[in-house]
């Protein structure tokens, strides 16, 4: 990544993260949007299946961090949810659109829960909430996890995909400017 790309990604993370909440890497959002829970600077969530891959990487690469962050009662529950999660198959490539890539979508847009992620959302509703509010221990554990250096590194790596997409979209529209990159990000 070039120096300029690193600066652009840093700024994009700063701007996007500020929209997701005031707590930076430790942003956490409840199930108000039917996504189970959203966590981290860019609010990856269970409903879209963007949070599970990060948690799986933590499980596989940093099990001691998980064991230090989560209580003995919560860790097996989290690991059980992750063991049951299977990433969805890659969707087929969409047919070429006759419209400009920047045109507004023609149909309704909603943040629906992916079928592969529905079990994770159900797990969150069953375990993370008491009478519709966050269980304070679960919330503090999840925030503590999101702020660990290991998890922050995973969040940055996940943002790399968004960075590449933004660069690709910039190339497609023929504009290589920071403000265009930030919009595409």
N, C-alpha and C positions, 0 to 999 in steps of 0.2 A: 504494500500500500504506500503510495507516495505521501510525502509530508503534507501536501495540500489535501489529499483524501483523508488523512488522519485528522486534520483540523476540521474538515467538513463533517466527518462522522462525529467528532466530539461535540460540535455545535448542534448537530441534528439530535444527538442523544439528550443534550441539555434542553433544547426546545421541546422535543416530543415528550421527554420525561416530565417537564413542568406541567404539561397538559394532563398527565396521568395522575398527578398527585403531588403533595408538598414534601414528601419524605424520600425523594430520590430513589436510590437502589432499593430502599425498604418500603416503597409504595405497596399498599394492600387495599383491595376493594372487595366488598362483600358480594352477595349474590343478587344485587339489585337489578342486574342485567341478564339474569338467568344463565350465567356462565360459571356458576359454582363458586369460584374465587379467582381473583386476578392478583398477580404478585410481580413485583419488581419495577424497575424504571419504566419499562414499556408495557407493563400490565399484561404479561402473558397469562392466559387463563385456561381453565380446564375445559370449558365448553367448546372452544375452538381447537383444542388439542395442542396449543402452543406452550403450555406450562409443563405437561407431562414429559416431553423430551428433555427439558432442563433438569427436572427432578430425577429422571432415569440416569442422566449423566452424573448427577451428584451421587446417586446410589452406587453406580458402577465405579466411579473414579475417586470419590471422597466419602466412603462409608463412615469413617471415623468422625467426620464433620457432622453428618446426620445424627450419629449416635450421641454426639456432644450437644446438639441443638435440641433434639426432640426427647421428650420424657420416655421412660421405658413403656408406658402405656400407649403413647401416641406413635412411636416409631413403627411397631408392627402393623398398625392400621394403615399408615402411609405406605409402607412397603407392600402391603397386600393390595392396595389400590393400584400401585405401579406395576405389580406383577400381573394383574388382570388386564392392564391397558395394552392394547395393540395399536401401533400406528396405522392410520388408514392407508389403503393402497393409493399410490399416486394417481391423481385424476388424469384422464386423457387430455391431451392438449386441445384447447378450444379451437374451433375453426376460425380462420381469419375473418376479422370483422370488417365490414365495408365502411364502418364509421371511424373517425379519428379516435385514437387511443385516449384522448382527453375528453371525449364526449361524455355527457351524463349517461348513467345506465338507463335503459328503457323500462325496466321492470322494477318492482319494489326491492329494496335492499334491506336486509335484516341480519342481525347477528344470531343466526340459529345455531343450536348445538349440533356438532357433527355426531353422526351415529356412533363412531368409535369412541367419542369422548363422553357420551351420555352417562356411562357408569361412573366416571370420575366426578361428574356434577352431582349425581345421586349420592356418591360417597361424601362429598363436601357437605351437602345438605344434612346428611345423617350425623356427621361427626364434628364439623367445624362450628355449628350454630346451636344456640340454646334459645328457644322461643324467638327465632328469627334474628338474633344478634350474635356476633362473633363470640365464641367461647374465648375468654381472655387468654388462657394458656395457649391454645392453638394459635391465636393471633400473634402473641409475642414470640412463639417459636418460629412461625413462618417469617415474620419480619426479621428476626435474628438470622435465619438462614439466608434470606435475600441480601443481607448486608455482609455476609462472610466474603472474604477475598475470592474464594473458590467459586461461589455462586455469581459474584459480580463478573468474574472472568467469563463464565458461561453466558451471562446476559450480553456481554460485549460481543462474544462470538456469535450469538444468535442475531444480534443487530447487524453483523456482517452481511447476512443475506439481504436485509433491507438496504444496506449500502450498495450492494451489487445490483439490486433491482432499480434503485434510484439512478445509478450510473447508466444502466441499460435504457431506462426510460428517457434520460437526458439525451442519449445518443439517438434514440428513435425520433425525438422531436427536434433534434439538431441544435440544442441550446446547452452550452457548457458554462453555466454561471452558478455561483453559490446559492442564490435565491431559488433558482430552478431545482437544484439538487435538494434543497430543504423542502420544497413543495413536494417533490417526488418521494422523498423519504417518508 
